[in-house]
């Protein structure tokens, strides 16, 4: 999700709201709880908060609470004294002491055991460190705490798997990151960013995404979120041979993700070929520009407003509600975006895009 230490990749309102929350969080030492599905970029948000805060020159220590066995997590966080358990041959600082003056990021906090939760709660209340095996408090540290989880902690509380008092102690500033399928307008931006990054890394020319390929990628639901998209981008770069990425180059799960097949004329399904079908196929299959296929007949009154709106609805359904993607799908130059929108407004042909952002088109039968 990160573009640099100063900004996030994305153009949607969700990213702008997250940027504002990062700014608020960076102004204070308040505890932050970041929630969202796996792969949405929770650690990136934590890192940006730290980088923008007054603690930016101090350590950022990351702990995966799900990746350390419960028997070792207490020692990892709080340290231990010599002889406290088998293998404790010397005193050892914990990660909380190592992060003194800085920030600790507790990832997957929802997986922390009920035995560990009160120990963390006590630390959050007074900042005191008592190492495993010690009979007294060794030190008091100044650490900013950021926690993250892909779990619904309120559900965990109801199931008595998470302490309510710990939840409210952590939930001072709450940043929720929507899944990628809820902000499809950001998908083309992520794709361009990662494709360029991996093209530079592997020292290969930057390939282009064919319009129907981009539409298929935007329509895919990305269950692995940004992490999955990043991996797909690298795979496409490594396998790229022609300079243009076609739908057939996509992983099978994206090619066959239940979206309507691209570029298949309506007549092949047995339905009559309408003017909308014909124009859509001329742009998507034959790669004709919107300006010649649609604009010209519309201005000469051979095409009605109803026809144009129907064409836009079909395109927006495939573009995941993104007019920017639609511009590329209809074979216009990206610089034509404003001209295209101005044309639609002038002739009162705009189609609201919101319902296409989250709605999934009906499943289509495979065509042999």
Residue pairs with C-beta under 8 A, 6 or more apart in sequence:
1 8
1 9
1 10
1 40
1 41
1 44
1 45
1 226
2 8
2 9
2 41
2 44
2 47
2 48
3 9
3 193
5 48
5 51
5 52
7 19
8 15
8 18
8 19
8 44
8 48
9 15
9 186
9 189
9 190
9 193
10 183
10 186
10 189
10 190
11 185
11 186
11 189
11 324
12 183
12 185
12 186
14 177
14 178
14 182
14 183
14 186
15 183
15 186
18 45
18 175
18 177
21 173
21 175
22 45
22 48
22 49
22 52
22 175
23 52
24 173
25 32
25 49
25 53
25 173
25 175
26 48
26 49
26 52
26 53
27 53
29 53
29 55
29 144
30 172
30 173
31 124
31 144
31 145
31 146
31 147
31 169
31 170
31 171
31 172
31 173
32 46
32 49
32 145
32 146
32 147
32 172
32 173
32 174
32 175
33 109
33 147
33 148
33 149
33 153
33 170
33 171
33 172
33 173
33 174
33 175
34 42
34 45
34 46
34 146
34 147
34 148
34 149
34 174
34 175
34 176
34 177
35 42
35 148
35 149
35 150
35 152
35 153
35 174
35 175
35 176
35 177
36 42
36 148
36 150
36 176
36 177
36 178
36 179
37 150
37 177
37 179
37 225
38 150
38 224
38 225
38 227
39 224
39 225
39 226
39 227
39 228
40 177
40 178
40 179
40 180
40 225
40 226
41 177
41 225
41 226
42 107
42 148
42 150
42 177
43 62
43 105
43 107
43 148
45 148
45 175
45 177
46 60
46 62
46 103
46 105
46 107
46 146
46 148
47 60
47 105
49 103
49 146
50 56
50 60
50 102
50 103
50 105
50 144
50 146
53 103
53 144
55 101
55 102
55 103
55 144
58 99
58 101
58 102
58 103
59 98
59 99
59 101
59 102
59 103
60 99
60 102
60 103
60 104
60 105
61 95
61 98
61 99
61 102
61 103
61 104
61 105
62 104
62 105
62 107
63 76
63 77
63 95
63 104
63 105
63 106
63 107
64 107
64 108
65 73
65 106
65 107
65 108
65 109
65 111
65 112
65 116
66 107
66 108
66 111
67 108
68 76
70 113
70 115
70 116
73 112
73 113
73 116
74 116
74 119
74 132
75 84
75 85
75 88
75 92
75 94
75 132
76 94
76 95
77 94
77 95
77 96
77 119
77 120
77 123
78 94
78 96
78 119
78 123
78 129
78 130
78 131
78 132
79 91
79 92
79 93
79 94
79 96
79 97
79 129
79 131
79 132
79 138
80 88
80 91
80 92
80 94
80 131
80 132
80 133
80 134
81 88
81 91
81 131
81 132
81 133
81 134
82 88
82 89
82 90
82 91
82 133
83 133
84 131
84 132
84 133
84 134
85 132
85 133
88 132
88 133
91 131
92 131
94 129
94 131
95 104
96 104
96 123
96 129
96 141
96 143
97 129
97 139
97 141
99 141
99 143
100 141
100 142
100 143
101 141
101 142
101 143
102 143
102 144
103 143
103 144
103 145
103 146
104 143
104 144
104 145
104 146
105 146
105 147
105 148
106 112
106 120
106 145
106 146
106 147
106 148
107 147
107 148
108 148
108 149
108 150
109 147
109 148
109 149
109 170
110 149
110 150
110 151
110 153
110 156
110 162
111 149
111 151
112 120
112 162
114 161
114 163
117 162
117 163
117 166
118 163
118 166
120 166
121 163
121 165
121 166
121 169
122 128
123 129
124 145
124 166
124 169
124 170
125 169
126 140
127 140
127 141
127 142
127 143
128 137
128 139
128 140
129 137
129 138
129 139
129 140
129 141
130 136
130 137
130 138
131 138
145 170
147 170
153 162
153 167
153 171
154 167
156 162
157 163
157 164
157 167
179 222
179 225
180 186
180 187
180 190
180 222
180 225
180 226
180 229
181 221
181 222
181 358
182 357
182 358
183 357
184 218
184 219
184 320
184 321
184 322
184 325
184 357
185 320
185 321
185 322
185 324
185 325
185 357
187 217
187 218
187 222
187 229
187 320
187 322
187 325
188 214
188 218
188 322
188 324
188 325
188 328
190 226
190 229
190 230
190 233
191 209
191 214
191 217
191 229
191 233
194 229
194 230
194 233
194 234
195 206
195 207
195 209
195 233
195 236
195 237
196 206
197 233
198 233
198 234
198 237
198 238
199 205
199 206
199 207
199 237
202 237
202 238
204 237
204 240
205 243
207 236
207 237
207 240
207 242
207 243
207 244
207 245
208 243
208 244
208 245
209 217
209 244
209 245
209 328
210 244
210 245
210 246
210 247
211 284
211 287
211 328
211 329
211 330
211 331
212 247
212 262
212 263
212 284
212 329
213 245
213 246
213 247
213 249
213 250
214 325
214 328
214 329
215 262
215 318
215 319
215 320
215 325
215 329
216 247
216 250
216 254
216 255
216 257
216 259
216 262
217 232
217 250
217 254
218 318
218 319
218 320
218 322
218 325
219 257
219 259
219 318
219 319
219 320
219 361
220 254
220 257
220 259
221 257
221 360
222 228
222 229
224 231
232 250
232 251
232 254
235 251
236 245
236 249
236 250
239 249
240 249
247 255
247 262
248 255
258 360
258 363
258 364
259 318
259 361
259 364
260 318
260 361
260 364
261 364
261 367
262 284
262 285
262 318
263 281
263 284
263 285
264 367
265 273
265 277
265 278
265 281
265 285
266 272
266 273
266 274
266 277
267 273
267 277
268 367
269 367
275 303
275 307
276 307
276 310
276 311
276 314
279 293
279 294
279 303
279 307
279 311
280 311
280 314
280 315
282 288
282 293
283 289
283 290
283 293
283 294
283 329
283 330
283 331
284 329
284 330
287 331
288 331
289 330
289 331
289 332
290 330
290 331
290 332
290 340
291 332
291 336
294 303
294 308
294 311
294 330
295 343
297 303
298 308
298 347
305 347
305 348
305 349
308 347
308 349
309 349
309 351
312 326
312 344
312 349
312 351
313 351
313 356
315 326
315 329
315 330
316 322
316 323
316 326
316 351
316 353
316 356
317 356
317 359
317 361
318 329
319 325
319 326
319 329
319 356
320 356
320 357
321 353
321 354
321 355
321 356
321 357
322 353
323 337
323 340
323 341
323 353
324 334
324 337
327 333
327 334
327 336
327 337
327 340
328 334
332 340
341 350
343 349
344 350
